[in-house]
Amino acid sequence: MLRSVILAAADSPRLGRLVSSASLSKNVASRFVAGDDVDAALAAARELADDGLSITLGHLASGTATAEDARTTRDEYVLLLGRLRAAGLTPAAEVSVKLSALGQRLDERLAYENALAVCAAAAEAGTSVTLDAEDHTTTDSRLEILSDLRKEYPSTGAVLQAYLRRTEGDCRELAHAGSRVRLCKGAYVEPESVAFTDALDIDKSFVRCLNILMSGEGYPMVATHDPRLIAIAEDRARWFDRSAEEYEFQMLYRMRTEEQARLAASGNIVRVYLPYGTEWYGYLLRRLAERPSTVLRFGRGIPKTG
């Protein structure tokens, strides 16, 4: 129930405007978002890299209503990648991008061309791009664009959401040599016909998908904060005789930082998703929806008053 309420709030533009304008909300966001611009993102990325962590940066842009909006997002990522290279942060730092922000809902060809430009900039910077997942209606288009991008940029990463009923099949398709796949639970409102809605069923699907990826020839990227799923991932890596360089864990910026440090100290690759930009409302709400118990952690960012 709480998850559904959070996701409904995430999709409300009116509520987003109200919450985003409140100074108290901005204080909470400042704990989990690097800042508004590239300079703030680079400073946060440097701190993470100095702590021995890898990074994937994502720009939190406003909705893409026009082709010009899509080109603006493309240019932001090209600028970001150039700055990451100049700062010596690549290849430890890569980027994550939503195809919708590059124009997917307007014109798939436009999104592909913009993504191609971002991939070219990443290659020049010595790093990679991962295509973020969105709601289930975009999945086929995203995977088709991914396939096209990989013809020239094979390191382009995919994201698969365990709560979708189709994901086991997608894992089998993508668990091949050289394929980078981020597995997460998922955080969009979906009909029961296409997605598991019970938390236990989602966890079971996550483990089934994890088994496919760990037993395959690709590079699994395990994106979860769930202690039980992390332990299962460590066990599966041992079971399938994977070295620490053959998979990685991914977590959110300033979430479970002690666990991030523990995993890294154990020799694991730990990549932190580092968002920046002014449109943080939907991002924060969707992250809460992935694991509603984290509401308490976000709440600790609110200062006491009175």
C-alpha positions in Angstrom: 0.0 0.0 0.0 2.8 2.5 1.0 4.6 1.7 -2.3 1.5 2.5 -4.3 1.0 5.8 -2.5 4.6 6.8 -3.0 4.5 6.0 -6.8 1.3 7.8 -7.2 2.9 10.9 -5.6 5.9 10.5 -7.8 3.7 10.8 -10.9 1.9 14.0 -9.7 3.3 17.1 -11.4 1.3 19.4 -9.1 2.5 17.7 -5.9 6.0 17.7 -7.4 5.9 21.5 -7.9 4.7 22.0 -4.3 7.2 19.7 -2.7 10.1 20.9 -4.8 9.6 24.5 -3.8 9.6 23.8 -0.1 12.9 24.6 1.7 12.5 21.6 4.0 12.2 19.3 1.0 15.2 20.8 -0.6 17.2 20.1 2.5 16.2 16.4 2.3 17.1 16.3 -1.4 20.5 17.8 -0.8 21.5 14.7 1.2 20.8 12.3 -1.7 21.4 14.4 -4.8 24.9 15.7 -5.5 23.7 19.2 -6.4 22.2 21.2 -9.2 25.0 21.3 -11.8 28.1 19.5 -13.2 30.5 21.2 -10.8 28.6 19.8 -7.8 28.4 16.4 -9.5 32.2 16.3 -10.2 33.0 17.3 -6.6 30.8 14.5 -5.2 32.2 12.0 -7.8 35.7 12.9 -6.7 34.9 12.1 -3.1 33.5 8.7 -4.0 36.4 7.8 -6.2 38.8 8.8 -3.4 37.0 6.3 -1.2 37.6 3.5 -3.7 34.1 3.5 -5.2 33.0 3.5 -8.8 30.3 5.9 -9.9 27.5 6.2 -12.4 26.1 9.7 -12.8 22.6 10.6 -13.9 21.2 14.0 -14.8 17.8 14.7 -13.3 16.2 16.7 -16.1 12.7 18.1 -16.5 10.2 16.3 -18.8 11.1 16.1 -22.4 8.3 17.7 -24.4 10.2 18.7 -27.5 13.1 17.6 -29.7 15.0 20.7 -28.4 14.5 19.4 -24.8 16.0 16.1 -25.9 19.0 17.8 -27.5 19.6 19.8 -24.4 19.8 16.6 -22.3 22.1 15.1 -24.9 24.4 18.1 -24.7 24.4 18.0 -20.9 25.7 14.4 -21.0 28.3 15.3 -23.6 29.5 18.1 -21.4 29.5 15.9 -18.3 31.5 13.2 -20.0 34.1 15.8 -21.2 34.4 17.2 -17.7 34.8 13.7 -16.2 37.6 12.9 -18.6 39.3 16.2 -17.9 39.1 15.6 -14.2 40.7 12.2 -14.5 37.6 10.5 -13.2 37.1 8.0 -16.0 36.9 5.0 -16.3 35.8 4.8 -12.6 32.9 7.1 -13.5 30.3 6.3 -16.2 26.9 7.7 -16.9 23.3 6.5 -16.8 20.6 8.0 -19.1 16.9 7.6 -19.6 16.0 7.3 -23.3 12.8 9.2 -22.6 15.0 12.2 -21.7 16.6 11.8 -25.1 13.3 11.9 -26.9 12.1 8.3 -27.0 8.4 9.1 -26.6 8.7 11.7 -29.3 10.6 9.8 -31.9 12.6 6.6 -31.4 15.1 7.6 -34.1 15.7 10.9 -32.4 16.4 9.0 -29.1 18.8 6.6 -30.8 20.7 9.4 -32.5 21.0 11.4 -29.2 22.0 8.2 -27.4 24.6 7.5 -30.1 26.1 10.9 -29.5 26.3 10.3 -25.7 27.9 6.9 -26.3 30.5 8.5 -28.6 31.3 11.1 -26.0 31.7 8.3 -23.4 34.0 6.3 -25.6 36.1 9.4 -26.2 36.2 9.8 -22.4 37.2 6.2 -21.9 34.0 5.1 -20.2 30.5 3.7 -20.8 26.8 4.5 -20.8 24.0 2.5 -19.2 20.4 2.9 -20.5 18.1 3.3 -17.5 14.8 1.4 -17.3 11.5 3.1 -17.2 7.9 1.8 -17.3 7.1 -1.5 -19.1 5.7 0.3 -22.2 9.2 1.5 -23.1 11.0 -1.8 -22.7 10.9 -3.2 -26.2 11.9 0.1 -27.7 14.8 0.5 -25.2 16.1 -3.0 -25.9 16.0 -2.4 -29.6 17.9 0.8 -29.3 20.3 -0.9 -27.0 21.0 -3.6 -29.6 21.6 -0.9 -32.2 24.0 1.0 -30.0 25.9 -2.1 -29.1 26.9 -2.6 -32.7 29.2 0.3 -32.4 29.5 0.6 -28.6 29.3 -2.9 -27.2 29.9 -1.8 -23.6 26.6 0.0 -23.4 24.8 -1.3 -20.4 21.2 -2.5 -20.0 18.9 -2.2 -16.9 16.4 -5.0 -16.2 13.6 -4.8 -13.6 12.9 -7.9 -11.7 9.3 -7.1 -11.0 8.4 -7.4 -14.7 7.2 -10.9 -15.6 9.2 -10.8 -18.8 12.5 -10.1 -17.2 13.7 -13.7 -16.8 13.5 -14.1 -20.6 15.3 -10.7 -21.1 18.0 -11.9 -18.8 18.6 -15.0 -20.9 18.8 -12.9 -24.0 21.3 -10.5 -22.5 23.5 -12.9 -20.4 26.1 -13.2 -23.1 29.8 -12.3 -23.2 30.5 -8.6 -23.0 26.9 -7.7 -22.0 26.7 -5.4 -19.0 23.3 -5.8 -17.2 22.1 -3.9 -14.1 19.4 -5.9 -12.3 17.1 -3.9 -10.0 13.7 -4.5 -8.5 11.8 -1.8 -10.3 9.9 1.3 -9.3 7.0 2.2 -11.6 3.2 1.6 -11.3 2.5 -1.4 -13.4 -0.5 -3.6 -14.0 -0.5 -7.1 -12.4 -0.7 -8.6 -15.8 2.9 -7.5 -16.6 4.5 -7.2 -13.2 4.7 -8.9 -9.8 3.2 -6.8 -7.2 3.8 -8.8 -4.0 7.2 -8.0 -2.4 8.1 -11.6 -1.9 7.3 -12.5 -5.5 9.5 -9.6 -6.6 12.4 -10.9 -4.5 12.0 -14.4 -5.8 12.0 -13.0 -9.4 15.2 -11.0 -8.5 16.9 -14.2 -7.4 15.8 -16.2 -10.4 17.1 -13.4 -12.7 20.3 -13.1 -10.7 21.0 -16.9 -11.1 20.6 -16.5 -14.9 23.0 -13.5 -15.0 25.6 -15.0 -12.7 25.6 -18.3 -14.6 25.9 -16.5 -17.9 28.9 -15.0 -19.7 27.9 -11.4 -19.2 28.7 -8.8 -16.5 26.0 -8.6 -13.8 25.5 -5.3 -12.0 23.5 -6.1 -8.8 21.5 -3.0 -7.9 20.0 -3.5 -4.4 20.2 -2.3 -0.8 18.4 -5.4 0.5 20.8 -7.2 2.9 19.3 -10.6 2.0 19.7 -10.1 -1.7 23.2 -8.8 -1.3 24.1 -12.0 0.7 22.5 -14.1 -2.0 24.5 -12.3 -4.7 27.7 -12.9 -2.9 26.8 -16.6 -2.5 25.9 -16.9 -6.2 29.1 -15.3 -7.3 31.0 -17.9 -5.3 28.8 -20.7 -6.6 29.4 -19.7 -10.2 33.1 -19.1 -9.6 33.1 -15.4 -10.5 36.0 -13.3 -9.5 35.4 -9.9 -7.9 36.2 -8.3 -11.3 33.4 -10.2 -13.1 30.4 -8.5 -11.4 29.6 -5.5 -9.3 27.2 -4.1 -6.7 25.4 -0.9 -7.3 23.8 1.4 -4.6 22.4 4.9 -4.3 24.4 7.9 -3.2 24.5 8.2 0.6 22.3 5.1 1.1 23.7 2.3 3.2 27.2 3.8 3.1 28.6 1.4 5.7 27.5 -1.5 3.5 29.1 0.1 0.5 32.4 0.5 2.4 32.2 -3.1 3.7 31.6 -4.6 0.2 34.4 -2.4 -1.3 36.8 -3.4 1.5 36.0 -7.1 0.8 37.4 -6.5 -2.8 34.0 -6.0 -4.5 33.4 -3.4 -7.1 30.8 -1.0 -5.7 29.3 1.6 -8.0 27.3 4.4 -6.6 24.4 6.0 -8.6 25.1 9.7 -8.3 22.2 12.0 -9.4 22.5 15.7 -9.9 20.1 18.4 -11.3 17.1 20.4 -10.1 14.4 17.9 -11.0 15.0 15.6 -8.0 11.4 15.0 -6.8 10.4 12.0 -9.0 13.8 10.5 -8.4 13.6 10.5 -4.7 10.0 9.2 -4.6 10.8 6.3 -7.0 13.8 5.3 -4.9 11.6 5.3 -1.8 9.1 3.1 -3.6 11.7 0.5 -4.4 12.1 -0.1 -0.7 9.5 1.8 1.4 11.4 1.1 4.7 14.0 3.7 3.5 11.5 6.4 4.2 13.0 6.5 7.7 16.5 7.0 6.2 15.3 9.9 4.1 13.4 11.3 7.0 16.6 11.6 9.0 17.6 14.3 6.5 14.9 16.6 7.8 16.2 18.9 10.5 14.4 19.2 13.8 12.5 22.5 14.2 11.0 24.4 17.1 
